Amino acid sequence: MSVTTVRLQAEVEHQLEAIANRLHRSKGWVINQALSEYVEKQQLEQERWQQTLDAMESAAHGKVVDAQEVHSWLSSWGAENEQDAPGSDK
């Protein structure tokens, strides 16, 4: 495990100490938890951004699905003859 030094604002330091004490954990543990959650959130946001860019590119190339096809597909959910998703290659 590596070591990184961080300068904290006094108020953040006090809040960090309070959280660590309340959880009976070290400040390092709390920081690791917080950073892990932040990194995961950033990765998800990057994935969503890439999906948005991909969708915009598909739409620009005319790869769209008619709204009526989507509504028909959604209405079939749970039915005996459930439809495949519109635009799927099944």
Secondary structure as UniProt FT lines:
FT   HELIX           10..23
FT   HELIX           27..60
FT   TURN            61..62
FT   HELIX           67..75
FT   TURN            76..78
FT   TURN            80..81
FT   TURN            86..87
//
